[in-house]
Amino acid sequence: MALPFDPTCDLCEAARLSEWHHEDDVCWVADCEVCGVPMVVWKHHGPTPPDGDVDHMMTELTRVADARFGAGGWSIDRVMRQIPDHFHAHGRDPNWWSRRFR
């Protein structure tokens, strides 16, 4: 079940600590503070958005990641490692891991 907001969740807080690329009623896309790649975040707190919301979020992430890395120059990573209870996905290019340590 999705909650509209969890005051203890960093993704619900949606602090603008990095560059933001998109925001609408369903999601926002910004550069991930940890790895620096585009990340889409569902605006409801929960791990399983409806399929229509997922499709919309993947479209927005694709638009931003294509602009950054070029079509085909990245892949979607939907593994929610650090915040498993709030849906988000990253658009990762092949060099994202090495850039983390620069």
The first five atom37 places (N, CA, C, CB, O) and aatype in JSON, in Angstrom:
{
  "aatype": [12, 0, 10, 14, 13, 3, 14, 16, 4, 3, 10, 4, 6, 0, 0, 1, 10, 15, 6, 17, 8, 8, 6, 3, 3, 19, 4, 17, 19, 0, 3, 4, 6, 19, 4, 7, 19, 14, 12, 19, 19, 17, 11, 8, 8, 7, 14, 16, 14, 14, 3, 7, 3, 19, 3, 8, 12, 12, 16, 6, 10, 16, 1, 19, 0, 3, 0, 1, 13, 7, 0, 7, 7, 17, 15, 9, 3, 1, 19, 12, 1, 5, 9, 14, 3, 8, 13, 8, 0, 8, 7, 1, 3, 14, 2, 17, 17, 15, 1, 1, 13, 1],
  "atom_mask": [
    [1, 1, 1, 1, 1],
    [1, 1, 1, 1, 1],
    [1, 1, 1, 1, 1],
    [1, 1, 1, 1, 1],
    [1, 1, 1, 1, 1],
    [1, 1, 1, 1, 1],
    [1, 1, 1, 1, 1],
    [1, 1, 1, 1, 1],
    [1, 1, 1, 1, 1],
    [1, 1, 1, 1, 1],
    [1, 1, 1, 1, 1],
    [1, 1, 1, 1, 1],
    [1, 1, 1, 1, 1],
    [1, 1, 1, 1, 1],
    [1, 1, 1, 1, 1],
    [1, 1, 1, 1, 1],
    [1, 1, 1, 1, 1],
    [1, 1, 1, 1, 1],
    [1, 1, 1, 1, 1],
    [1, 1, 1, 1, 1],
    [1, 1, 1, 1, 1],
    [1, 1, 1, 1, 1],
    [1, 1, 1, 1, 1],
    [1, 1, 1, 1, 1],
    [1, 1, 1, 1, 1],
    [1, 1, 1, 1, 1],
    [1, 1, 1, 1, 1],
    [1, 1, 1, 1, 1],
    [1, 1, 1, 1, 1],
    [1, 1, 1, 1, 1],
    [1, 1, 1, 1, 1],
    [1, 1, 1, 1, 1],
    [1, 1, 1, 1, 1],
    [1, 1, 1, 1, 1],
    [1, 1, 1, 1, 1],
    [1, 1, 1, 0, 1],
    [1, 1, 1, 1, 1],
    [1, 1, 1, 1, 1],
    [1, 1, 1, 1, 1],
    [1, 1, 1, 1, 1],
    [1, 1, 1, 1, 1],
    [1, 1, 1, 1, 1],
    [1, 1, 1, 1, 1],
    [1, 1, 1, 1, 1],
    [1, 1, 1, 1, 1],
    [1, 1, 1, 0, 1],
    [1, 1, 1, 1, 1],
    [1, 1, 1, 1, 1],
    [1, 1, 1, 1, 1],
    [1, 1, 1, 1, 1],
    [1, 1, 1, 1, 1],
    [1, 1, 1, 0, 1],
    [1, 1, 1, 1, 1],
    [1, 1, 1, 1, 1],
    [1, 1, 1, 1, 1],
    [1, 1, 1, 1, 1],
    [1, 1, 1, 1, 1],
    [1, 1, 1, 1, 1],
    [1, 1, 1, 1, 1],
    [1, 1, 1, 1, 1],
    [1, 1, 1, 1, 1],
    [1, 1, 1, 1, 1],
    [1, 1, 1, 1, 1],
    [1, 1, 1, 1, 1],
    [1, 1, 1, 1, 1],
    [1, 1, 1, 1, 1],
    [1, 1, 1, 1, 1],
    [1, 1, 1, 1, 1],
    [1, 1, 1, 1, 1],
    [1, 1, 1, 0, 1],
    [1, 1, 1, 1, 1],
    [1, 1, 1, 0, 1],
    [1, 1, 1, 0, 1],
    [1, 1, 1, 1, 1],
    [1, 1, 1, 1, 1],
    [1, 1, 1, 1, 1],
    [1, 1, 1, 1, 1],
    [1, 1, 1, 1, 1],
    [1, 1, 1, 1, 1],
    [1, 1, 1, 1, 1],
    [1, 1, 1, 1, 1],
    [1, 1, 1, 1, 1],
    [1, 1, 1, 1, 1],
    [1, 1, 1, 1, 1],
    [1, 1, 1, 1, 1],
    [1, 1, 1, 1, 1],
    [1, 1, 1, 1, 1],
    [1, 1, 1, 1, 1],
    [1, 1, 1, 1, 1],
    [1, 1, 1, 1, 1],
    [1, 1, 1, 0, 1],
    [1, 1, 1, 1, 1],
    [1, 1, 1, 1, 1],
    [1, 1, 1, 1, 1],
    [1, 1, 1, 1, 1],
    [1, 1, 1, 1, 1],
    [1, 1, 1, 1, 1],
    [1, 1, 1, 1, 1],
    [1, 1, 1, 1, 1],
    [1, 1, 1, 1, 1],
    [1, 1, 1, 1, 1],
    [1, 1, 1, 1, 1]
  ],
  "atom_positions": [
    [[0.84, -1.19, 0.0], [0.0, 0.0, 0.0], [0.88, 1.25, 0.0], [-0.96, 0.0, 1.23], [1.84, 1.34, 0.77]],
    [[0.57, 2.17, -0.84], [1.32, 3.42, -0.92], [0.72, 4.45, 0.03], [1.34, 3.96, -2.36], [-0.5, 4.59, 0.14]],
    [[1.59, 5.15, 0.68], [1.19, 6.26, 1.53], [1.52, 7.55, 0.79], [1.91, 6.2, 2.93], [2.47, 7.57, 0.0]],
    [[0.78, 8.6, 1.01], [1.12, 9.84, 0.32], [2.48, 10.41, 0.75], [0.04, 10.87, 0.57], [3.15, 11.07, -0.03]],
    [[2.88, 10.14, 2.0], [4.09, 10.76, 2.52], [4.52, 10.05, 3.79], [3.86, 12.27, 2.78], [3.68, 9.69, 4.62]],
    [[5.83, 9.85, 3.95], [6.4, 9.33, 5.19], [7.43, 10.35, 5.66], [7.04, 7.89, 4.99], [8.45, 10.54, 4.99]],
    [[7.2, 11.01, 6.78], [8.11, 12.08, 7.22], [9.52, 11.59, 7.55], [7.53, 12.76, 8.43], [10.43, 12.42, 7.68]],
    [[9.73, 10.29, 7.68], [11.06, 9.77, 7.97], [11.82, 9.34, 6.72], [10.96, 8.6, 8.92], [12.96, 8.89, 6.81]],
    [[11.2, 9.47, 5.54], [11.79, 8.98, 4.28], [12.52, 10.11, 3.56], [10.7, 8.39, 3.37], [11.96, 11.18, 3.32]],
    [[13.79, 9.87, 3.21], [14.58, 10.86, 2.47], [13.98, 11.17, 1.1], [16.01, 10.38, 2.31], [14.03, 12.31, 0.65]],
    [[13.42, 10.16, 0.43], [12.84, 10.4, -0.89], [11.53, 11.17, -0.81], [12.62, 9.09, -1.62], [11.23, 11.96, -1.7]],
    [[10.76, 10.94, 0.24], [9.54, 11.74, 0.44], [9.9, 13.2, 0.71], [8.7, 11.16, 1.61], [9.18, 14.11, 0.29]],
    [[10.98, 13.41, 1.42], [11.42, 14.78, 1.71], [11.7, 15.55, 0.43], [12.67, 14.77, 2.6], [11.41, 16.75, 0.33]],
    [[12.26, 14.87, -0.57], [12.53, 15.47, -1.88], [13.32, 16.77, -1.78], [11.22, 15.72, -2.61], [13.0, 17.75, -2.44]],
    [[14.34, 16.76, -0.94], [15.2, 17.94, -0.81], [15.93, 18.18, -2.14], [16.22, 17.77, 0.36], [16.44, 17.25, -2.75]],
    [[15.98, 19.4, -2.55], [16.61, 19.74, -3.82], [18.11, 19.99, -3.61], [15.94, 20.99, -4.45], [18.58, 21.13, -3.65]],
    [[18.82, 18.89, -3.4], [20.25, 18.96, -3.13], [21.09, 18.72, -4.38], [20.62, 17.96, -2.06], [22.32, 18.87, -4.34]],
    [[20.46, 18.35, -5.47], [21.15, 18.12, -6.74], [20.3, 18.73, -7.85], [21.41, 16.58, -6.98], [19.24, 19.3, -7.6]],
    [[20.78, 18.6, -9.09], [20.03, 19.16, -10.21], [18.75, 18.37, -10.46], [20.9, 19.18, -11.49], [18.77, 17.14, -10.53]],
    [[17.64, 19.09, -10.6], [16.35, 18.48, -10.92], [16.08, 18.68, -12.4], [15.2, 19.09, -10.06], [16.36, 19.74, -12.96]],
    [[15.51, 17.64, -13.02], [15.26, 17.65, -14.46], [13.78, 17.63, -14.81], [15.94, 16.49, -15.1], [13.4, 18.04, -15.9]],
    [[12.95, 17.15, -13.9], [11.52, 16.98, -14.19], [10.76, 16.84, -12.88], [11.28, 15.75, -15.1], [11.27, 16.3, -11.9]],
    [[9.51, 17.35, -12.89], [8.59, 17.11, -11.77], [7.17, 17.24, -12.29], [8.85, 18.11, -10.59], [6.85, 18.16, -13.05]],
    [[6.31, 16.31, -11.88], [4.89, 16.37, -12.2], [4.12, 15.72, -11.04], [4.57, 15.65, -13.56], [4.69, 15.51, -9.97]],
    [[2.85, 15.41, -11.24], [2.02, 14.85, -10.16], [2.4, 13.42, -9.79], [0.57, 14.88, -10.55], [2.05, 12.96, -8.71]],
    [[3.11, 12.72, -10.67], [3.46, 11.31, -10.44], [4.86, 11.15, -9.87], [3.34, 10.53, -11.75], [5.08, 10.32, -8.98]],
    [[5.81, 11.93, -10.37], [7.21, 11.67, -10.04], [8.08, 12.92, -10.18], [7.77, 10.57, -10.92], [7.63, 13.98, -10.62]],
    [[9.32, 12.75, -9.78], [10.35, 13.74, -10.07], [11.61, 13.01, -10.53], [10.64, 14.65, -8.83], [11.84, 11.86, -10.16]],
    [[12.42, 13.69, -11.34], [13.69, 13.14, -11.82], [14.78, 14.14, -11.45], [13.66, 12.86, -13.37], [14.7, 15.32, -11.8]],
    [[15.79, 13.66, -10.76], [16.91, 14.5, -10.35], [18.18, 13.65, -10.37], [16.68, 15.12, -8.94], [18.11, 12.43, -10.45]],
    [[19.32, 14.3, -10.29], [20.56, 13.56, -10.16], [20.65, 12.97, -8.77], [21.79, 14.46, -10.46], [20.43, 13.67, -7.78]],
    [[20.96, 11.69, -8.69], [21.1, 11.0, -7.41], [22.26, 11.62, -6.63], [21.33, 9.46, -7.61], [23.35, 11.82, -7.18]],
    [[22.03, 11.92, -5.38], [23.07, 12.51, -4.53], [24.24, 11.55, -4.32], [22.49, 12.92, -3.19], [25.37, 11.99, -4.13]],
    [[23.98, 10.26, -4.34], [25.01, 9.26, -4.06], [25.85, 8.94, -5.29], [24.37, 7.99, -3.52], [27.07, 8.91, -5.22]],
    [[25.18, 8.69, -6.42], [25.92, 8.21, -7.6], [25.95, 9.18, -8.77], [25.34, 6.92, -8.05], [26.65, 8.93, -9.74]],
    [[25.21, 10.27, -8.71], [25.28, 11.31, -9.72], [24.59, 11.04, -11.03], [0.0, 0.0, 0.0], [24.73, 11.82, -11.97]],
    [[23.83, 9.95, -11.13], [23.1, 9.65, -12.37], [21.64, 10.05, -12.19], [23.22, 8.14, -12.73], [21.18, 10.22, -11.07]],
    [[20.9, 10.21, -13.31], [19.49, 10.55, -13.18], [18.72, 9.46, -12.43], [18.87, 10.77, -14.56], [18.93, 8.27, -12.63]],
    [[17.83, 9.91, -11.57], [17.03, 9.0, -10.75], [15.59, 9.49, -10.78], [17.57, 8.91, -9.27], [15.33, 10.68, -10.58]],
    [[14.65, 8.58, -11.03], [13.23, 8.92, -10.98], [12.68, 8.43, -9.65], [12.45, 8.3, -12.19], [13.02, 7.34, -9.19]],
    [[11.83, 9.23, -9.04], [11.25, 8.91, -7.73], [9.74, 9.1, -7.8], [11.86, 9.8, -6.6], [9.25, 10.14, -8.22]],
    [[9.02, 8.08, -7.38], [7.57, 8.14, -7.29], [7.19, 9.11, -6.18], [6.96, 6.74, -7.03], [7.85, 9.13, -5.14]],
    [[6.16, 9.9, -6.37], [5.76, 10.89, -5.38], [4.92, 10.32, -4.24], [4.98, 11.99, -6.05], [4.52, 11.06, -3.34]],
    [[4.66, 9.02, -4.26], [3.97, 8.38, -3.14], [4.97, 7.47, -2.44], [2.71, 7.57, -3.62], [5.85, 6.9, -3.08]],
    [[4.83, 7.32, -1.14], [5.72, 6.44, -0.4], [5.22, 5.01, -0.51], [5.83, 6.88, 1.08], [4.11, 4.7, -0.09]],
    [[6.03, 4.15, -1.06], [5.71, 2.74, -1.21], [6.58, 2.13, -2.28], [0.0, 0.0, 0.0], [7.11, 2.84, -3.13]],
    [[6.74, 0.8, -2.27], [7.64, 0.15, -3.21], [7.0, -0.31, -4.52], [8.25, -1.02, -2.56], [7.72, -0.68, -5.45]],
    [[5.67, -0.29, -4.62], [5.02, -0.88, -5.79], [3.96, 0.05, -6.39], [4.38, -2.2, -5.42], [2.78, -0.08, -6.09]],
    [[4.39, 0.97, -7.24], [3.42, 1.86, -7.9], [2.59, 1.09, -8.93], [4.15, 3.04, -8.58], [2.99, 0.02, -9.38]],
    [[1.44, 1.64, -9.3], [0.65, 1.02, -10.36], [1.43, 1.01, -11.68], [-0.7, 1.76, -10.54], [2.3, 1.85, -11.9]],
    [[1.11, 0.05, -12.54], [1.82, -0.09, -13.81], [1.82, 1.2, -14.64], [1.21, -1.21, -14.63], [2.83, 1.54, -15.25]],
    [[0.71, 1.92, -14.66], [0.65, 3.17, -15.42], [1.64, 4.19, -14.9], [0.0, 0.0, 0.0], [2.26, 4.92, -15.69]],
    [[1.8, 4.27, -13.58], [2.78, 5.19, -13.0], [4.2, 4.75, -13.34], [2.6, 5.28, -11.48], [5.05, 5.58, -13.64]],
    [[4.45, 3.44, -13.29], [5.79, 2.94, -13.64], [6.11, 3.28, -15.09], [5.87, 1.4, -13.43], [7.21, 3.75, -15.39]],
    [[5.16, 3.06, -15.99], [5.39, 3.39, -17.4], [5.71, 4.87, -17.56], [4.15, 3.03, -18.25], [6.64, 5.24, -18.28]],
    [[4.96, 5.72, -16.9], [5.2, 7.17, -16.96], [6.59, 7.51, -16.42], [4.1, 7.93, -16.17], [7.31, 8.3, -17.03]],
    [[6.96, 6.93, -15.29], [8.26, 7.22, -14.69], [9.41, 6.76, -15.57], [8.37, 6.57, -13.32], [10.42, 7.45, -15.69]],
    [[9.26, 5.59, -16.19], [10.33, 5.1, -17.07], [10.46, 5.99, -18.31], [10.05, 3.64, -17.49], [11.56, 6.18, -18.82]],
    [[9.34, 6.53, -18.79], [9.38, 7.46, -19.92], [10.15, 8.72, -19.55], [7.96, 7.83, -20.38], [10.98, 9.19, -20.32]],
    [[9.88, 9.27, -18.38], [10.58, 10.49, -17.94], [12.06, 10.22, -17.67], [9.92, 11.06, -16.67], [12.91, 11.03, -18.04]],
    [[12.37, 9.1, -17.04], [13.77, 8.75, -16.8], [14.5, 8.56, -18.12], [13.89, 7.47, -15.93], [15.64, 9.02, -18.28]],
    [[13.87, 7.9, -19.07], [14.47, 7.69, -20.39], [14.76, 9.01, -21.08], [13.56, 6.84, -21.27], [15.83, 9.18, -21.67]],
    [[13.83, 9.94, -21.03], [14.04, 11.25, -21.66], [15.27, 11.95, -21.08], [12.78, 12.14, -21.48], [16.09, 12.48, -21.82]],
    [[15.38, 11.94, -19.76], [16.51, 12.63, -19.11], [17.82, 11.89, -19.34], [16.24, 12.77, -17.6], [18.83, 12.52, -19.66]],
    [[17.82, 10.57, -19.19], [19.06, 9.79, -19.36], [19.53, 9.8, -20.82], [18.85, 8.35, -18.89], [20.73, 9.86, -21.08]],
    [[18.6, 9.75, -21.78], [19.0, 9.87, -23.19], [19.67, 11.21, -23.46], [17.77, 9.7, -24.11], [20.66, 11.27, -24.19]],
    [[19.14, 12.27, -22.87], [19.75, 13.59, -23.06], [21.15, 13.64, -22.45], [18.87, 14.68, -22.43], [22.03, 14.31, -23.0]],
    [[21.35, 12.96, -21.36], [22.66, 12.98, -20.67], [23.67, 12.05, -21.33], [22.49, 12.6, -19.21], [24.8, 12.45, -21.58]],
    [[23.27, 10.79, -21.6], [24.2, 9.76, -22.03], [24.05, 9.33, -23.49], [24.04, 8.56, -21.16], [24.89, 8.6, -24.01]],
    [[22.98, 9.78, -24.15], [22.7, 9.34, -25.51], [21.86, 8.07, -25.49], [0.0, 0.0, 0.0], [21.98, 7.24, -24.59]],
    [[21.02, 7.94, -26.49], [20.17, 6.74, -26.58], [21.04, 5.5, -26.65], [19.23, 6.82, -27.83], [21.98, 5.44, -27.45]],
    [[20.75, 4.53, -25.83], [21.53, 3.3, -25.8], [22.8, 3.38, -24.97], [0.0, 0.0, 0.0], [23.51, 2.38, -24.84]],
    [[23.1, 4.53, -24.4], [24.33, 4.71, -23.63], [24.14, 4.52, -22.14], [0.0, 0.0, 0.0], [24.99, 4.95, -21.36]],
    [[23.06, 3.9, -21.74], [22.76, 3.74, -20.32], [21.74, 2.62, -20.17], [22.24, 5.07, -19.69], [21.2, 2.13, -21.16]],
    [[21.47, 2.22, -18.92], [20.45, 1.21, -18.64], [19.69, 1.58, -17.38], [21.09, -0.2, -18.5], [20.18, 2.34, -16.54]],
    [[18.49, 1.04, -17.26], [17.66, 1.29, -16.08], [18.03, 0.31, -14.99], [16.15, 1.18, -16.43], [18.11, -0.9, -15.22]],
    [[18.25, 0.83, -13.8], [18.52, 0.02, -12.61], [17.38, 0.27, -11.63], [19.93, 0.38, -11.95], [17.27, 1.35, -11.05]],
    [[16.51, -0.74, -11.46], [15.36, -0.6, -10.57], [15.59, -1.24, -9.2], [14.14, -1.21, -11.21], [14.64, -1.38, -8.43]],
    [[16.83, -1.62, -8.89], [17.12, -2.19, -7.58], [17.18, -1.06, -6.56], [18.45, -3.0, -7.6], [17.98, -0.14, -6.69]],
    [[16.33, -1.14, -5.55], [16.23, -0.07, -4.54], [17.08, -0.47, -3.33], [14.73, 0.19, -4.12], [16.57, -0.96, -2.32]],
    [[18.37, -0.25, -3.45], [19.32, -0.74, -2.45], [19.22, -0.02, -1.11], [20.72, -0.59, -2.98], [18.97, -0.65, -0.08]],
    [[19.4, 1.28, -1.1], [19.5, 2.01, 0.17], [18.15, 2.42, 0.73], [20.35, 3.24, -0.02], [18.01, 2.6, 1.94]],
    [[17.16, 2.55, -0.12], [15.81, 2.94, 0.33], [14.81, 1.97, -0.32], [15.47, 4.45, -0.04], [14.17, 2.32, -1.32]],
    [[14.68, 0.77, 0.23], [13.86, -0.27, -0.41], [12.36, -0.08, -0.29], [14.22, -1.58, 0.15], [11.6, -0.79, -0.95]],
    [[11.92, 0.84, 0.54], [10.47, 0.98, 0.75], [9.85, 2.18, 0.02], [10.2, 1.1, 2.22], [8.7, 2.54, 0.28]],
    [[10.61, 2.79, -0.91], [10.09, 3.92, -1.69], [10.57, 3.73, -3.13], [10.55, 5.32, -1.11], [11.78, 3.74, -3.38]],
    [[9.63, 3.56, -4.07], [10.02, 3.27, -5.45], [10.87, 4.37, -6.05], [8.79, 3.05, -6.31], [10.54, 5.56, -5.98]],
    [[11.99, 3.94, -6.64], [12.86, 4.81, -7.41], [13.7, 3.94, -8.34], [13.77, 5.67, -6.48], [13.86, 2.75, -8.1]],
    [[14.21, 4.54, -9.39], [15.05, 3.82, -10.35], [16.09, 4.79, -10.89], [14.2, 3.21, -11.52], [15.86, 5.99, -10.98]],
    [[17.25, 4.23, -11.24], [18.37, 5.02, -11.75], [18.59, 4.74, -13.23], [19.65, 4.72, -10.96], [18.34, 3.64, -13.71]],
    [[19.05, 5.75, -13.94], [19.53, 5.59, -15.31], [21.05, 5.59, -15.26], [0.0, 0.0, 0.0], [21.67, 6.64, -15.13]],
    [[21.64, 4.4, -15.35], [23.08, 4.27, -15.13], [23.85, 4.09, -16.44], [23.37, 3.09, -14.2], [23.51, 3.24, -17.26]],
    [[24.89, 4.89, -16.62], [25.8, 4.71, -17.74], [26.89, 3.73, -17.31], [26.41, 6.08, -18.2], [27.01, 3.45, -16.12]],
    [[27.67, 3.19, -18.24], [28.68, 2.19, -17.87], [29.76, 2.69, -16.91], [29.34, 1.68, -19.11], [30.41, 1.88, -16.25]],
    [[29.96, 4.0, -16.82], [31.04, 4.55, -15.97], [30.56, 5.11, -14.64], [31.78, 5.62, -16.72], [31.33, 5.77, -13.95]],
    [[29.32, 4.87, -14.28], [28.78, 5.5, -13.08], [29.56, 5.12, -11.82], [27.32, 5.13, -12.91], [29.76, 5.96, -10.95]],
    [[29.98, 3.89, -11.72], [30.65, 3.44, -10.49], [32.0, 4.13, -10.31], [30.84, 1.91, -10.51], [32.33, 4.55, -9.2]],
    [[32.78, 4.25, -11.37], [34.09, 4.88, -11.24], [33.96, 6.38, -10.95], [34.91, 4.67, -12.52], [34.8, 6.93, -10.24]],
    [[32.94, 7.03, -11.48], [32.73, 8.46, -11.2], [32.39, 8.7, -9.73], [31.62, 9.02, -12.08], [32.66, 9.78, -9.21]],
    [[31.83, 7.74, -9.07], [31.46, 7.88, -7.66], [32.65, 8.21, -6.78], [30.8, 6.61, -7.17], [32.51, 8.85, -5.73]],
    [[33.83, 7.78, -7.2], [35.02, 7.93, -6.34], [35.93, 9.06, -6.78], [35.8, 6.64, -6.33], [37.05, 9.18, -6.28]],
    [[35.47, 9.89, -7.71], [36.28, 11.04, -8.13], [36.03, 12.22, -7.25], [35.99, 11.41, -9.58], [36.62, 13.28, -7.46]]
  ]
}
